[in-house]
Amino acid sequence: MDNNPQVNNPLHGITLEAILNHLVVQYGWEEMGSRVNIKCFNDNPSIKSSLTFLRKTPWAREKVERMYLKSRK
């Protein structure tokens, strides 16, 4: 029996804040906003406002997590 179901999850142990910081460095807000068209990336973007929105919006968080995983390949 597997005691750690997260072992195959590539996002395990990575905070949403760390994901956002990586993406901002890699792409910048403008590119992020064109890839995932959400207001918190396109209108006065900040880590804080993005965290607040993404924690409440599962579909947007999934898109951001996918963008992060693609950026790591």
All heavy atoms as a GROMACS GRO file, in nm:
protein
  600
    1MET      N    1   0.084  -0.119   0.000
    1MET     CA    2   0.000   0.000   0.000
    1MET      C    3   0.088   0.125   0.000
    1MET      O    4   0.186   0.134   0.072
    1MET     CB    5  -0.091  -0.002   0.122
    1MET     CG    6  -0.188   0.111   0.124
    1MET     SD    7  -0.306   0.085   0.259
    1MET     CE    8  -0.423   0.206   0.215
    2ASP      N    9   0.051   0.221  -0.083
    2ASP     CA   10   0.129   0.344  -0.096
    2ASP      C   11   0.089   0.443   0.013
    2ASP      O   12  -0.026   0.485   0.021
    2ASP     CB   13   0.104   0.404  -0.235
    2ASP     CG   14   0.195   0.522  -0.266
    2ASP    OD1   15   0.278   0.555  -0.180
    2ASP    OD2   16   0.184   0.577  -0.376
    3ASN      N   17   0.184   0.479   0.098
    3ASN     CA   18   0.155   0.572   0.207
    3ASN      C   19   0.160   0.717   0.164
    3ASN      O   20   0.118   0.804   0.236
    3ASN     CB   21   0.254   0.551   0.322
    3ASN     CG   22   0.228   0.421   0.394
    3ASN    OD1   23   0.116   0.371   0.391
    3ASN    ND2   24   0.329   0.366   0.457
    4ASN      N   25   0.213   0.744   0.045
    4ASN     CA   26   0.224   0.882  -0.003
    4ASN      C   27   0.162   0.894  -0.142
    4ASN      O   28   0.229   0.877  -0.242
    4ASN     CB   29   0.371   0.926  -0.005
    4ASN     CG   30   0.385   1.073  -0.039
    4ASN    OD1   31   0.286   1.142  -0.064
    4ASN    ND2   32   0.507   1.122  -0.042
    5PRO      N   33   0.031   0.925  -0.148
    5PRO     CA   34  -0.034   0.936  -0.279
    5PRO      C   35   0.017   1.053  -0.363
    5PRO      O   36  -0.010   1.060  -0.481
    5PRO     CB   37  -0.182   0.953  -0.244
    5PRO     CG   38  -0.182   1.010  -0.105
    5PRO     CD   39  -0.059   0.955  -0.039
    6GLN      N   40   0.092   1.144  -0.302
    6GLN     CA   41   0.144   1.261  -0.373
    6GLN      C   42   0.273   1.232  -0.449
    6GLN      O   43   0.324   1.318  -0.519
    6GLN     CB   44   0.168   1.376  -0.276
    6GLN     CG   45   0.042   1.433  -0.215
    6GLN     CD   46  -0.044   1.508  -0.315
    6GLN    OE1   47   0.007   1.573  -0.405
    6GLN    NE2   48  -0.174   1.497  -0.301
    7VAL      N   49   0.327   1.112  -0.436
    7VAL     CA   50   0.460   1.083  -0.489
    7VAL      C   51   0.469   1.108  -0.641
    7VAL      O   52   0.573   1.146  -0.691
    7VAL     CB   53   0.504   0.941  -0.450
    7VAL    CG1   54   0.445   0.834  -0.540
    7VAL    CG2   55   0.655   0.930  -0.446
    8ASN      N   56   0.359   1.089  -0.713
    8ASN     CA   57   0.360   1.110  -0.858
    8ASN      C   58   0.305   1.246  -0.899
    8ASN      O   59   0.287   1.273  -1.017
    8ASN     CB   60   0.280   0.999  -0.928
    8ASN     CG   61   0.350   0.866  -0.918
    8ASN    OD1   62   0.473   0.860  -0.927
    8ASN    ND2   63   0.274   0.762  -0.899
    9ASN      N   64   0.279   1.332  -0.802
    9ASN     CA   65   0.227   1.465  -0.831
    9ASN      C   66   0.346   1.561  -0.848
    9ASN      O   67   0.415   1.592  -0.752
    9ASN     CB   68   0.136   1.512  -0.717
    9ASN     CG   69   0.079   1.650  -0.740
    9ASN    OD1   70   0.119   1.722  -0.831
    9ASN    ND2   71  -0.014   1.689  -0.656
   10PRO      N   72   0.368   1.611  -0.971
   10PRO     CA   73   0.484   1.698  -0.994
   10PRO      C   74   0.474   1.832  -0.921
   10PRO      O   75   0.573   1.902  -0.907
   10PRO     CB   76   0.485   1.718  -1.145
   10PRO     CG   77   0.345   1.690  -1.189
   10PRO     CD   78   0.290   1.589  -1.091
   11LEU      N   79   0.355   1.868  -0.872
   11LEU     CA   80   0.338   1.995  -0.800
   11LEU      C   81   0.347   1.978  -0.648
   11LEU      O   82   0.342   2.076  -0.575
   11LEU     CB   83   0.202   2.057  -0.835
   11LEU     CG   84   0.186   2.099  -0.981
   11LEU    CD1   85   0.042   2.139  -1.008
   11LEU    CD2   86   0.280   2.212  -1.016
   12HIS      N   87   0.363   1.854  -0.601
   12HIS     CA   88   0.369   1.829  -0.458
   12HIS      C   89   0.486   1.905  -0.394
   12HIS      O   90   0.599   1.897  -0.441
   12HIS     CB   91   0.384   1.679  -0.429
   12HIS     CG   92   0.391   1.647  -0.284
   12HIS    ND1   93   0.285   1.670  -0.199
   12HIS    CD2   94   0.491   1.599  -0.207
   12HIS    CE1   95   0.321   1.634  -0.076
   12HIS    NE2   96   0.446   1.591  -0.078
   13GLY      N   97   0.454   1.981  -0.289
   13GLY     CA   98   0.557   2.054  -0.216
   13GLY      C   99   0.589   2.190  -0.274
   13GLY      O  100   0.674   2.261  -0.221
   14ILE      N  101   0.524   2.228  -0.384
   14ILE     CA  102   0.549   2.359  -0.446
   14ILE      C  103   0.430   2.448  -0.416
   14ILE      O  104   0.316   2.414  -0.449
   14ILE     CB  105   0.568   2.345  -0.599
   14ILE    CG1  106   0.683   2.249  -0.629
   14ILE    CG2  107   0.594   2.482  -0.662
   14ILE    CD1  108   0.693   2.210  -0.774
   15THR      N  109   0.457   2.562  -0.356
   15THR     CA  110   0.346   2.652  -0.320
   15THR      C  111   0.299   2.729  -0.444
   15THR      O  112   0.374   2.747  -0.541
   15THR     CB  113   0.389   2.754  -0.214
   15THR    OG1  114   0.491   2.839  -0.269
   15THR    CG2  115   0.440   2.685  -0.088
   16LEU      N  116   0.175   2.773  -0.437
   16LEU     CA  117   0.120   2.855  -0.545
   16LEU      C  118   0.203   2.983  -0.561
   16LEU      O  119   0.229   3.028  -0.672
   16LEU     CB  120  -0.027   2.887  -0.516
   16LEU     CG  121  -0.103   2.964  -0.624
   16LEU    CD1  122  -0.097   2.893  -0.758
   16LEU    CD2  123  -0.247   2.984  -0.580
   17GLU      N  124   0.248   3.037  -0.450
   17GLU     CA  125   0.332   3.157  -0.456
   17GLU      C  126   0.463   3.130  -0.530
   17GLU      O  127   0.508   3.212  -0.611
   17GLU     CB  128   0.360   3.211  -0.316
   17GLU     CG  129   0.434   3.343  -0.317
   17GLU     CD  130   0.444   3.408  -0.180
   17GLU    OE1  131   0.404   3.345  -0.079
   17GLU    OE2  132   0.494   3.521  -0.174
   18ALA      N  133   0.524   3.015  -0.505
   18ALA     CA  134   0.648   2.980  -0.575
   18ALA      C  135   0.624   2.962  -0.724
   18ALA      O  136   0.705   3.002  -0.807
   18ALA     CB  137   0.708   2.852  -0.515
   19ILE      N  138   0.509   2.903  -0.758
   19ILE     CA  139   0.472   2.887  -0.900
   19ILE      C  140   0.460   3.024  -0.966
   19ILE      O  141   0.516   3.048  -1.074
   19ILE     CB  142   0.342   2.807  -0.912
   19ILE    CG1  143   0.366   2.661  -0.873
   19ILE    CG2  144   0.282   2.818  -1.052
   19ILE    CD1  145   0.240   2.576  -0.860
   20LEU      N  146   0.388   3.115  -0.902
   20LEU     CA  147   0.370   3.249  -0.959
   20LEU      C  148   0.503   3.323  -0.972
   20LEU      O  149   0.530   3.385  -1.076
   20LEU     CB  150   0.273   3.332  -0.873
   20LEU     CG  151   0.126   3.295  -0.886
   20LEU    CD1  152   0.044   3.370  -0.782
   20LEU    CD2  153   0.074   3.324  -1.026
   21ASN      N  154   0.586   3.316  -0.870
   21ASN     CA  155   0.716   3.384  -0.877
   21ASN      C  156   0.800   3.330  -0.992
   21ASN      O  157   0.863   3.406  -1.065
   21ASN     CB  158   0.792   3.371  -0.745
   21ASN     CG  159   0.736   3.463  -0.638
   21ASN    OD1  160   0.702   3.577  -0.665
   21ASN    ND2  161   0.725   3.413  -0.517
   22HIS      N  162   0.799   3.199  -1.011
   22HIS     CA  163   0.873   3.138  -1.123
   22HIS      C  164   0.819   3.189  -1.256
   22HIS      O  165   0.897   3.226  -1.346
   22HIS     CB  166   0.860   2.985  -1.116
   22HIS     CG  167   0.907   2.916  -1.240
   22HIS    ND1  168   1.040   2.889  -1.263
   22HIS    CD2  169   0.840   2.872  -1.348
   22HIS    CE1  170   1.051   2.830  -1.381
   22HIS    NE2  171   0.931   2.818  -1.434
   23LEU      N  172   0.686   3.191  -1.271
   23LEU     CA  173   0.626   3.232  -1.398
   23LEU      C  174   0.652   3.379  -1.428
   23LEU      O  175   0.675   3.416  -1.544
   23LEU     CB  176   0.476   3.201  -1.398
   23LEU     CG  177   0.440   3.053  -1.399
   23LEU    CD1  178   0.290   3.034  -1.378
   23LEU    CD2  179   0.486   2.986  -1.527
   24VAL      N  180   0.649   3.463  -1.325
   24VAL     CA  181   0.676   3.606  -1.346
   24VAL      C  182   0.819   3.625  -1.397
   24VAL      O  183   0.844   3.703  -1.490
   24VAL     CB  184   0.651   3.688  -1.217
   24VAL    CG1  185   0.704   3.830  -1.231
   24VAL    CG2  186   0.503   3.690  -1.184
   25VAL      N  187   0.914   3.552  -1.340
   25VAL     CA  188   1.053   3.562  -1.384
   25VAL      C  189   1.067   3.507  -1.527
   25VAL      O  190   1.132   3.567  -1.612
   25VAL     CB  191   1.147   3.487  -1.287
   25VAL    CG1  192   1.287   3.474  -1.344
   25VAL    CG2  193   1.151   3.558  -1.153
   26GLN      N  194   1.005   3.392  -1.551
   26GLN     CA  195   1.018   3.324  -1.681
   26GLN      C  196   0.949   3.401  -1.794
   26GLN      O  197   1.004   3.415  -1.902
   26GLN     CB  198   0.960   3.184  -1.670
   26GLN     CG  199   0.961   3.105  -1.799
   26GLN     CD  200   1.057   2.989  -1.798
   26GLN    OE1  201   1.118   2.961  -1.695
   26GLN    NE2  202   1.069   2.922  -1.907
   27TYR      N  203   0.825   3.448  -1.769
   27TYR     CA  204   0.744   3.505  -1.877
   27TYR      C  205   0.712   3.654  -1.860
   27TYR      O  206   0.689   3.722  -1.959
   27TYR     CB  207   0.610   3.430  -1.888
   27TYR     CG  208   0.623   3.285  -1.921
   27TYR    CD1  209   0.581   3.187  -1.831
   27TYR    CD2  210   0.676   3.243  -2.042
   27TYR    CE1  211   0.592   3.052  -1.861
   27TYR    CE2  212   0.687   3.108  -2.073
   27TYR     CZ  213   0.645   3.014  -1.982
   27TYR     OH  214   0.656   2.882  -2.012
   28GLY      N  215   0.698   3.700  -1.737
   28GLY     CA  216   0.650   3.836  -1.713
   28GLY      C  217   0.498   3.837  -1.712
   28GLY      O  218   0.433   3.746  -1.764
   29TRP      N  219   0.441   3.940  -1.652
   29TRP     CA  220   0.295   3.949  -1.638
   29TRP      C  221   0.225   3.955  -1.772
   29TRP      O  222   0.120   3.894  -1.791
   29TRP     CB  223   0.258   4.071  -1.554
   29TRP     CG  224   0.294   4.060  -1.410
   29TRP    CD1  225   0.390   4.130  -1.343
   29TRP    CD2  226   0.236   3.971  -1.312
   29TRP    NE1  227   0.395   4.091  -1.212
   29TRP    CE2  228   0.301   3.994  -1.189
   29TRP    CE3  229   0.134   3.876  -1.317
   29TRP    CZ2  230   0.268   3.926  -1.072
   29TRP    CZ3  231   0.102   3.806  -1.201
   29TRP    CH2  232   0.169   3.833  -1.081
   30GLU      N  233   0.280   4.030  -1.867
   30GLU     CA  234   0.212   4.047  -1.996
   30GLU      C  235   0.196   3.913  -2.069
   30GLU      O  236   0.088   3.880  -2.117
   30GLU     CB  237   0.288   4.147  -2.083
   30GLU     CG  238   0.211   4.191  -2.205
   30GLU     CD  239   0.281   4.303  -2.280
   30GLU    OE1  240   0.350   4.386  -2.216
   30GLU    OE2  241   0.265   4.307  -2.402
   31GLU      N  242   0.304   3.837  -2.074
   31GLU     CA  243   0.298   3.706  -2.140
   31GLU      C  244   0.207   3.610  -2.063
   31GLU      O  245   0.130   3.536  -2.123
   31GLU     CB  246   0.439   3.646  -2.152
   31GLU     CG  247   0.443   3.507  -2.211
   31GLU     CD  248   0.403   3.499  -2.358
   31GLU    OE1  249   0.404   3.603  -2.427
   31GLU    OE2  250   0.372   3.389  -2.402
   32MET      N  251   0.214   3.614  -1.931
   32MET     CA  252   0.124   3.530  -1.851
   32MET      C  253  -0.022   3.564  -1.881
   32MET      O  254  -0.106   3.475  -1.895
   32MET     CB  255   0.153   3.548  -1.702
   32MET     CG  256   0.284   3.485  -1.658
   32MET     SD  257   0.337   3.538  -1.493
   32MET     CE  258   0.202   3.486  -1.389
   33GLY      N  259  -0.051   3.694  -1.891
   33GLY     CA  260  -0.187   3.738  -1.919
   33GLY      C  261  -0.235   3.699  -2.057
   33GLY      O  262  -0.355   3.677  -2.078
   34SER      N  263  -0.144   3.688  -2.153
   34SER     CA  264  -0.185   3.645  -2.286
   34SER      C  265  -0.207   3.493  -2.290
   34SER      O  266  -0.288   3.443  -2.366
   34SER     CB  267  -0.085   3.689  -2.393
   34SER     OG  268   0.034   3.615  -2.384
   35ARG      N  269  -0.136   3.421  -2.205
   35ARG     CA  270  -0.151   3.274  -2.200
   35ARG      C  271  -0.272   3.233  -2.118
   35ARG      O  272  -0.340   3.136  -2.151
   35ARG     CB  273  -0.025   3.209  -2.142
   35ARG     CG  274   0.093   3.216  -2.236
   35ARG     CD  275   0.219   3.164  -2.168
   35ARG     NE  276   0.332   3.174  -2.258
   35ARG     CZ  277   0.405   3.071  -2.297
   35ARG    NH1  278   0.379   2.950  -2.253
   35ARG    NH2  279   0.507   3.089  -2.379
   36VAL      N  280  -0.296   3.302  -2.008
   36VAL     CA  281  -0.414   3.278  -1.923
   36VAL      C  282  -0.480   3.414  -1.903
   36VAL      O  283  -0.432   3.496  -1.826
   36VAL     CB  284  -0.375   3.216  -1.787
   36VAL    CG1  285  -0.500   3.190  -1.703
   36VAL    CG2  286  -0.296   3.087  -1.805
   37ASN      N  287  -0.588   3.436  -1.976
   37ASN     CA  288  -0.651   3.568  -1.978
   37ASN      C  289  -0.738   3.589  -1.854
   37ASN      O  290  -0.858   3.566  -1.854
   37ASN     CB  291  -0.735   3.584  -2.106
   37ASN     CG  292  -0.786   3.726  -2.121
   37ASN    OD1  293  -0.740   3.818  -2.054
   37ASN    ND2  294  -0.881   3.744  -2.210
   38ILE      N  295  -0.672   3.632  -1.746
   38ILE     CA  296  -0.744   3.663  -1.623
   38ILE      C  297  -0.702   3.802  -1.577
   38ILE      O  298  -0.590   3.845  -1.597
   38ILE     CB  299  -0.720   3.557  -1.512
   38ILE    CG1  300  -0.571   3.531  -1.489
   38ILE    CG2  301  -0.793   3.428  -1.545
   38ILE    CD1  302  -0.540   3.429  -1.380
   39LYS      N  303  -0.798   3.872  -1.517
   39LYS     CA  304  -0.778   4.012  -1.480
   39LYS      C  305  -0.658   4.034  -1.389
   39LYS      O  306  -0.585   4.131  -1.404
   39LYS     CB  307  -0.906   4.064  -1.413
   39LYS     CG  308  -0.904   4.212  -1.386
   39LYS     CD  309  -1.035   4.261  -1.330
   39LYS     CE  310  -1.027   4.409  -1.304
   39LYS     NZ  311  -1.150   4.461  -1.246
   40CYS      N  312  -0.634   3.940  -1.297
   40CYS     CA  313  -0.524   3.961  -1.200
   40CYS      C  314  -0.387   3.954  -1.268
   40CYS      O  315  -0.287   3.994  -1.208
   40CYS     CB  316  -0.533   3.864  -1.084
   40CYS     SG  317  -0.516   3.691  -1.127
   41PHE      N  318  -0.378   3.904  -1.392
   41PHE     CA  319  -0.253   3.907  -1.468
   41PHE      C  320  -0.246   4.028  -1.560
   41PHE      O  321  -0.138   4.071  -1.596
   41PHE     CB  322  -0.238   3.781  -1.554
   41PHE     CG  323  -0.206   3.655  -1.478
   41PHE    CD1  324  -0.197   3.536  -1.547
   41PHE    CD2  325  -0.187   3.653  -1.342
   41PHE    CE1  326  -0.169   3.417  -1.481
   41PHE    CE2  327  -0.158   3.535  -1.274
   41PHE     CZ  328  -0.150   3.417  -1.345
   42ASN      N  329  -0.361   4.080  -1.600
   42ASN     CA  330  -0.365   4.185  -1.703
   42ASN      C  331  -0.392   4.325  -1.650
   42ASN      O  332  -0.361   4.422  -1.718
   42ASN     CB  333  -0.472   4.150  -1.808
   42ASN     CG  334  -0.433   4.029  -1.889
   42ASN    OD1  335  -0.321   4.020  -1.937
   42ASN    ND2  336  -0.525   3.935  -1.902
   43ASP      N  337  -0.450   4.338  -1.533
   43ASP     CA  338  -0.490   4.469  -1.482
   43ASP      C  339  -0.425   4.492  -1.346
   43ASP      O  340  -0.469   4.437  -1.246
   43ASP     CB  341  -0.643   4.474  -1.472
   43ASP     CG  342  -0.693   4.610  -1.429
   43ASP    OD1  343  -0.621   4.710  -1.451
   43ASP    OD2  344  -0.805   4.617  -1.374
   44ASN      N  345  -0.317   4.571  -1.343
   44ASN     CA  346  -0.245   4.600  -1.219
   44ASN      C  347  -0.204   4.473  -1.146
   44ASN      O  348  -0.241   4.450  -1.031
   44ASN     CB  349  -0.331   4.690  -1.129
   44ASN     CG  350  -0.249   4.758  -1.021
   44ASN    OD1  351  -0.126   4.767  -1.031
   44ASN    ND2  352  -0.315   4.803  -0.917
   45PRO      N  353  -0.125   4.386  -1.213
   45PRO     CA  354  -0.094   4.254  -1.158
   45PRO      C  355  -0.002   4.260  -1.035
   45PRO      O  356   0.085   4.346  -1.026
   45PRO     CB  357  -0.024   4.183  -1.273
   45PRO     CG  358   0.036   4.293  -1.354
   45PRO     CD  359  -0.060   4.408  -1.343
   46SER      N  360  -0.025   4.168  -0.944
   46SER     CA  361   0.064   4.150  -0.830
   46SER      C  362   0.054   4.004  -0.784
   46SER      O  363  -0.045   3.936  -0.813
   46SER     CB  364   0.026   4.243  -0.715
   46SER     OG  365  -0.093   4.200  -0.653
   47ILE      N  366   0.155   3.959  -0.714
   47ILE     CA  367   0.152   3.824  -0.659
   47ILE      C  368   0.034   3.811  -0.563
   47ILE      O  369  -0.042   3.715  -0.568
   47ILE     CB  370   0.286   3.790  -0.587
   47ILE    CG1  371   0.403   3.788  -0.686
   47ILE    CG2  372   0.276   3.658  -0.511
   47ILE    CD1  373   0.403   3.676  -0.788
   48LYS      N  374   0.016   3.911  -0.477
   48LYS     CA  375  -0.090   3.904  -0.375
   48LYS      C  376  -0.229   3.892  -0.438
   48LYS      O  377  -0.308   3.805  -0.399
   48LYS     CB  378  -0.082   4.028  -0.286
   48LYS     CG  379  -0.176   4.024  -0.166
   48LYS     CD  380  -0.151   4.145  -0.076
   48LYS     CE  381  -0.220   4.134   0.057
   48LYS     NZ  382  -0.362   4.150   0.057
   49SER      N  383  -0.260   3.977  -0.536
   49SER     CA  384  -0.393   3.970  -0.597
   49SER      C  385  -0.411   3.840  -0.675
   49SER      O  386  -0.519   3.781  -0.677
   49SER     CB  387  -0.418   4.091  -0.689
   49SER     OG  388  -0.335   4.086  -0.804
   50SER      N  389  -0.304   3.793  -0.737
   50SER     CA  390  -0.312   3.668  -0.812
   50SER      C  391  -0.335   3.549  -0.718
   50SER      O  392  -0.415   3.460  -0.748
   50SER     CB  393  -0.185   3.647  -0.894
   50SER     OG  394  -0.171   3.749  -0.989
   51LEU      N  395  -0.265   3.547  -0.605
   51LEU     CA  396  -0.285   3.440  -0.508
   51LEU      C  397  -0.429   3.437  -0.459
   51LEU      O  398  -0.491   3.331  -0.452
   51LEU     CB  399  -0.190   3.458  -0.388
   51LEU     CG  400  -0.044   3.422  -0.410
   51LEU    CD1  401   0.039   3.467  -0.291
   51LEU    CD2  402  -0.027   3.274  -0.435
   52THR      N  403  -0.482   3.553  -0.426
   52THR     CA  404  -0.620   3.562  -0.377
   52THR      C  405  -0.717   3.506  -0.480
   52THR      O  406  -0.804   3.424  -0.449
   52THR     CB  407  -0.656   3.709  -0.344
   52THR    OG1  408  -0.565   3.756  -0.245
   52THR    CG2  409  -0.798   3.721  -0.294
   53PHE      N  410  -0.702   3.548  -0.606
   53PHE     CA  411  -0.792   3.503  -0.711
   53PHE      C  412  -0.776   3.353  -0.739
   53PHE      O  413  -0.874   3.279  -0.746
   53PHE     CB  414  -0.767   3.583  -0.840
   53PHE     CG  415  -0.851   3.536  -0.954
   53PHE    CD1  416  -0.986   3.568  -0.962
   53PHE    CD2  417  -0.796   3.458  -1.055
   53PHE    CE1  418  -1.064   3.524  -1.067
   53PHE    CE2  419  -0.874   3.413  -1.161
   53PHE     CZ  420  -1.008   3.446  -1.167
   54LEU      N  421  -0.653   3.308  -0.755
   54LEU     CA  422  -0.629   3.169  -0.793
   54LEU      C  423  -0.671   3.071  -0.684
   54LEU      O  424  -0.714   2.959  -0.714
   54LEU     CB  425  -0.483   3.148  -0.831
   54LEU     CG  426  -0.439   3.220  -0.958
   54LEU    CD1  427  -0.288   3.214  -0.975
   54LEU    CD2  428  -0.509   3.163  -1.080
   55ARG      N  429  -0.660   3.110  -0.560
   55ARG     CA  430  -0.703   3.021  -0.450
   55ARG      C  431  -0.854   3.001  -0.451
   55ARG      O  432  -0.904   2.901  -0.401
   55ARG     CB  433  -0.656   3.077  -0.316
   55ARG     CG  434  -0.508   3.056  -0.294
   55ARG     CD  435  -0.459   3.115  -0.162
   55ARG     NE  436  -0.318   3.087  -0.144
   55ARG     CZ  437  -0.232   3.174  -0.093
   55ARG    NH1  438  -0.272   3.293  -0.054
   55ARG    NH2  439  -0.104   3.141  -0.081
   56LYS      N  440  -0.929   3.098  -0.505
   56LYS     CA  441  -1.075   3.089  -0.508
   56LYS      C  442  -1.128   3.039  -0.642
   56LYS      O  443  -1.249   3.020  -0.655
   56LYS     CB  444  -1.136   3.227  -0.481
   56LYS     CG  445  -1.116   3.278  -0.340
   56LYS     CD  446  -1.200   3.401  -0.316
   56LYS     CE  447  -1.114   3.524  -0.329
   56LYS     NZ  448  -1.184   3.649  -0.306
   57THR      N  449  -1.041   3.021  -0.742
   57THR     CA  450  -1.087   2.994  -0.878
   57THR      C  451  -1.013   2.872  -0.935
   57THR      O  452  -0.908   2.886  -0.999
   57THR     CB  453  -1.061   3.118  -0.967
   57THR    OG1  454  -1.101   3.235  -0.895
   57THR    CG2  455  -1.139   3.110  -1.096
   58PRO      N  456  -1.069   2.753  -0.912
   58PRO     CA  457  -0.999   2.629  -0.951
   58PRO      C  458  -0.963   2.620  -1.099
   58PRO      O  459  -0.854   2.575  -1.132
   58PRO     CB  460  -1.098   2.519  -0.911
   58PRO     CG  461  -1.185   2.579  -0.806
   58PRO     CD  462  -1.193   2.726  -0.840
   59TRP      N  463  -1.051   2.664  -1.190
   59TRP     CA  464  -1.020   2.651  -1.333
   59TRP      C  465  -0.899   2.736  -1.371
   59TRP      O  466  -0.816   2.693  -1.451
   59TRP     CB  467  -1.141   2.687  -1.420
   59TRP     CG  468  -1.183   2.832  -1.412
   59TRP    CD1  469  -1.281   2.884  -1.332
   59TRP    CD2  470  -1.127   2.943  -1.484
   59TRP    NE1  471  -1.288   3.021  -1.350
   59TRP    CE2  472  -1.195   3.059  -1.442
   59TRP    CE3  473  -1.026   2.956  -1.579
   59TRP    CZ2  474  -1.167   3.186  -1.494
   59TRP    CZ3  475  -0.997   3.082  -1.629
   59TRP    CH2  476  -1.067   3.195  -1.587
   60ALA      N  477  -0.887   2.854  -1.312
   60ALA     CA  478  -0.774   2.941  -1.343
   60ALA      C  479  -0.646   2.885  -1.281
   60ALA      O  480  -0.540   2.887  -1.343
   60ALA     CB  481  -0.800   3.083  -1.292
   61ARG      N  482  -0.657   2.834  -1.160
   61ARG     CA  483  -0.540   2.774  -1.095
   61ARG      C  484  -0.487   2.656  -1.176
   61ARG      O  485  -0.366   2.641  -1.194
   61ARG     CB  486  -0.575   2.730  -0.953
   61ARG     CG  487  -0.455   2.673  -0.880
   61ARG     CD  488  -0.489   2.635  -0.738
   61ARG     NE  489  -0.370   2.583  -0.671
   61ARG     CZ  490  -0.343   2.601  -0.544
   61ARG    NH1  491  -0.425   2.668  -0.468
   61ARG    NH2  492  -0.232   2.550  -0.492
   62GLU      N  493  -0.576   2.573  -1.229
   62GLU     CA  494  -0.534   2.460  -1.312
   62GLU      C  495  -0.456   2.507  -1.435
   62GLU      O  496  -0.355   2.448  -1.471
   62GLU     CB  497  -0.656   2.378  -1.356
   62GLU     CG  498  -0.710   2.289  -1.247
   62GLU     CD  499  -0.833   2.212  -1.293
   62GLU    OE1  500  -0.840   2.175  -1.412
   62GLU    OE2  501  -0.922   2.190  -1.208
   63LYS      N  502  -0.504   2.614  -1.498
   63LYS     CA  503  -0.434   2.667  -1.616
   63LYS      C  504  -0.295   2.718  -1.579
   63LYS      O  505  -0.198   2.697  -1.651
   63LYS     CB  506  -0.516   2.778  -1.682
   63LYS     CG  507  -0.637   2.728  -1.755
   63LYS     CD  508  -0.708   2.841  -1.826
   63LYS     CE  509  -0.823   2.785  -1.908
   63LYS     NZ  510  -0.870   2.878  -2.009
   64VAL      N  511  -0.285   2.786  -1.466
   64VAL     CA  512  -0.157   2.839  -1.420
   64VAL      C  513  -0.062   2.724  -1.384
   64VAL      O  514   0.056   2.728  -1.420
   64VAL     CB  515  -0.178   2.936  -1.301
   64VAL    CG1  516  -0.046   2.973  -1.236
   64VAL    CG2  517  -0.252   3.061  -1.349
   65GLU      N  518  -0.114   2.622  -1.319
   65GLU     CA  519  -0.031   2.506  -1.285
   65GLU      C  520   0.018   2.435  -1.411
   65GLU      O  521   0.134   2.393  -1.418
   65GLU     CB  522  -0.108   2.410  -1.194
   65GLU     CG  523  -0.127   2.465  -1.053
   65GLU     CD  524  -0.217   2.382  -0.966
   65GLU    OE1  525  -0.292   2.295  -1.018
   65GLU    OE2  526  -0.215   2.403  -0.843
   66ARG      N  527  -0.068   2.423  -1.513
   66ARG     CA  528  -0.025   2.362  -1.640
   66ARG      C  529   0.084   2.446  -1.707
   66ARG      O  530   0.180   2.392  -1.760
   66ARG     CB  531  -0.143   2.344  -1.734
   66ARG     CG  532  -0.223   2.218  -1.706
   66ARG     CD  533  -0.310   2.177  -1.823
   66ARG     NE  534  -0.407   2.278  -1.864
   66ARG     CZ  535  -0.526   2.293  -1.810
   66ARG    NH1  536  -0.566   2.216  -1.712
   66ARG    NH2  537  -0.607   2.387  -1.854
   67MET      N  538   0.068   2.578  -1.704
   67MET     CA  539   0.168   2.667  -1.763
   67MET      C  540   0.302   2.647  -1.690
   67MET      O  541   0.408   2.641  -1.754
   67MET     CB  542   0.124   2.814  -1.754
   67MET     CG  543   0.223   2.909  -1.816
   67MET     SD  544   0.183   3.088  -1.820
   67MET     CE  545   0.051   3.113  -1.708
   68TYR      N  546   0.297   2.635  -1.560
   68TYR     CA  547   0.418   2.613  -1.480
   68TYR      C  548   0.486   2.482  -1.520
   68TYR      O  549   0.607   2.478  -1.543
   68TYR     CB  550   0.383   2.613  -1.331
   68TYR     CG  551   0.497   2.573  -1.242
   68TYR    CD1  552   0.600   2.661  -1.214
   68TYR    CD2  553   0.505   2.445  -1.188
   68TYR    CE1  554   0.707   2.624  -1.133
   68TYR    CE2  555   0.610   2.406  -1.107
   68TYR     CZ  556   0.711   2.497  -1.080
   68TYR     OH  557   0.816   2.459  -1.000
   69LEU      N  558   0.408   2.375  -1.528
   69LEU     CA  559   0.465   2.245  -1.562
   69LEU      C  560   0.529   2.248  -1.701
   69LEU      O  561   0.638   2.193  -1.721
   69LEU     CB  562   0.359   2.135  -1.552
   69LEU     CG  563   0.312   2.104  -1.410
   69LEU    CD1  564   0.196   2.006  -1.414
   69LEU    CD2  565   0.425   2.051  -1.325
   70LYS      N  566   0.463   2.313  -1.796
   70LYS     CA  567   0.522   2.325  -1.932
   70LYS      C  568   0.651   2.405  -1.928
   70LYS      O  569   0.745   2.375  -2.001
   70LYS     CB  570   0.422   2.391  -2.027
   70LYS     CG  571   0.310   2.301  -2.068
   70LYS     CD  572   0.215   2.372  -2.164
   70LYS     CE  573   0.097   2.284  -2.196
   70LYS     NZ  574  -0.006   2.355  -2.272
   71SER      N  575   0.657   2.506  -1.844
   71SER     CA  576   0.777   2.592  -1.837
   71SER      C  577   0.896   2.517  -1.778
   71SER      O  578   1.010   2.556  -1.798
   71SER     CB  579   0.749   2.717  -1.755
   71SER     OG  580   0.752   2.689  -1.616
   72ARG      N  581   0.869   2.410  -1.703
   72ARG     CA  582   0.976   2.334  -1.638
   72ARG      C  583   1.036   2.225  -1.727
   72ARG      O  584   1.135   2.165  -1.691
   72ARG     CB  585   0.923   2.269  -1.509
   72ARG     CG  586   0.865   2.365  -1.407
   72ARG     CD  587   0.966   2.453  -1.344
   72ARG     NE  588   1.063   2.373  -1.273
   72ARG     CZ  589   1.157   2.422  -1.195
   72ARG    NH1  590   1.168   2.550  -1.177
   72ARG    NH2  591   1.243   2.343  -1.136
   73LYS      N  592   0.972   2.200  -1.841
   73LYS     CA  593   1.022   2.092  -1.930
   73LYS      C  594   1.138   2.137  -2.015
   73LYS      O  595   1.155   2.248  -2.047
   73LYS     CB  596   0.908   2.043  -2.020
   73LYS     CG  597   0.807   1.966  -1.939
   73LYS     CD  598   0.701   1.905  -2.027
   73LYS     CE  599   0.608   1.822  -1.940
   73LYS     NZ  600   0.495   1.773  -2.005
   0.00000   0.00000   0.00000
